Structure formats: C-alpha cells, structure tokens
Amino acid sequence: MAATPIAVITGASSGIGAATARTLAAAGFRVVLTARRKDRIEALAAEITEAGHQATAYALDVTDRAAVDEFATAFRSLAVLVNNAGGALGADPVATGDPADWRQMYETNVIGTLNVTQALLPALTASGDGTIVILSSTAALSAYEGGGGYVAAKHGEHVLAETLRLEIVGTPVRVIEVAPGMVRTEEFATTRFRGDTEKAAKVYAGVDAPLTAEDVADTIGWAVTRPSHVNIDLLVVRPRAQASNTKIHRTV
C-alpha cells in the first residue's frame, strides 16, 4: 500500500496558509503545518484530524536556519512544499520607508523561502515526484506606490522561483509560482498597518468580492494536483474587480 503523500505548508497559522492546509488535507495529503504560533497550528491540526484527515503541527520560524535544518531531518521523502510564510509591513514611499521594515520583509519572504526550499529539496527530489509552490503576489510582477519594500521582496521570491526552475530542470521536482492579487484575509492588511483596522478596511472599501484565502487555496490545490508532467510555471489570480495593482473598480 502506497504511503500517504506529505505536504509541508509554511505560515499555516492563518489566512492562505491555513486554507491551503485544509484544501490539501481534503485532497489526500498528510499535511505538516508550520508557523511561529504553535497554538494556532495545533488547533488547526486538531480540526483537520477531527474531519478525518491527517495533520501534524510543528512550530517553526522560517528565518531561523538552524531550526529549519532540524525540521528537515524528519523527512526522507516529501511530495509538496508550499512556501507561504511572508507578509507586508508598512505602505510608506521609498523616500521615507523604514529600512527595518524592508529588511524584515526580505528576510521573511525571500530568505525564509530560500531556507525551507534548500533544506527540503533533497526530500522532494527523493520522492521522485516533488512539487515546490512559491506563493508570491502580483506585487512580484508590477510596482505600485507605497509598496516598494513589499514589491522588492516579492520580486525576489519570483526570481527565486524562476531561477530554481532553470537549475533543477531534469529532476523530478516541479516549481510552481502562484501570484495572488487582492485577497481579503483576517490578518494581512491589519498586520501591514500594525493593527490599524481602519486603514486595513480602506484597502478593500467598495471592492465587490475580493479574493478569499479559500480562493487562493483552491488555486494552489488545483496546480499541485495536475499530472506530474504538467508544470504551472506562474499562475496570476485576481478578483474580477481588479484589473491591475493600481486599477481597481470600487463602488464607493
């Protein structure tokens, strides 16, 4: 009897990461949930298990390379890695942006993705049919005012995905990049504006049906479950109301 394929999801404590964990668990994967907030991922693992699926929680900071390397020793073979951990801080122009915010975004989005991908690539290759998903953003593909630090970090992830795909072609590992546009989750904008819920709400004001975490998770699940020879290099997903990063239809 074939072993249940394992999927590791980083940043699984909320939003897109949590939704992806539920989606992949329902698709038949044993999901390993990682995030810094142990209580959140343990609760999610319990929820998924109670639903009849397989889930394990592992507290992890993707920017801590020693911790990531220790985590990776648990896997001889791995089917899927979803690099979801990341996020945005601030919306200041380049002229006044806080270098500390830029550094933190780069460390989490780019170096975190690099750490986990490097550590788990041997297990993904050993599986004979591995898939790496890098969750970037439409910010990776087009700049917008007030987004310089986040755009730079997400562009770094985009280039990481492109370069890795070139470097490992011929191995049994796919590299998929999913780039969402406007997604309304419970924490992304609030975290960006350091808990200012009023500012966070304005991001989505008047937008008819922004994407949800479940929308993006469904996209990831679809890409991951394509036949092994099919690679979704880059999938951009936006709500219908958003034509670009700067062109959004609002009713108010």
Phi, psi and omega in degrees: 000129183293143179289150177293128179295144183255137175236127175261130178238121176270156181061041188270008186282345181195176171054224184298321180298313179295317180296322178294321177300315179297317182296313182289326176298316179294335179277359175106007178271149166274114188265137175250116186263124177237146176182169179284330184274094186300319183298322182292315182286330176294321178295320179292319178299320178295319179299314181294320179295318179296334178279000177096011181250183184246128181209145177225142178253141179216113180293127185205135171257113186293346178274354179265097187297322179298318179293321179296316179298320178296317177302318185294338181294345181284348188242120169269329181219140183214133183274316188219138170236122175252108177276092183250337183302135181166207178142174183241150176226122175075166178217037182276153175292163181305321185299332184233008181297148181277118179304331179295322177294315179301316182296316181295319178296320180293317181298316184285310185285316187264302183293323176300314177297318178298313181304308185290320180296314178300316185293326185259354181301319178301319180290323177296319178292319181297335180293337183080357181197066184265156178223128174251125174251128174247116180271104180262239183182160170296342174296337179290342189247345184203131181283159172211153182299136179083002183244014189310310183294318180290318177301315180298317180293314181291327174296324176300317177296319179300315180291324176302314180297314180299315183292315180300318180300320177295319188285332184251011178304138184098347174264164182276047181227127176267152174236114183246132174246128175246124185241094180281151171269232184287113178238127178263110175240175186286345188230335192305302183290324179297319176295318181302321181259025172052047175087001179280095185292333179293314177297319181298318181295327181295333179302323186254004185302126176076003181272121180283110175058072168300164174298154173251167176301324180294325176300314182290320178299321178298321178296315178297315179300319178297313183297318183292328185265012172292159177306151189305329183277356183259120178246123175270092185304309184211124180236113178264128181228124180229161170288157182302330183284355183244115179269334178200181178297334184244000180241099184231130178277123178238141181274348177229000000 
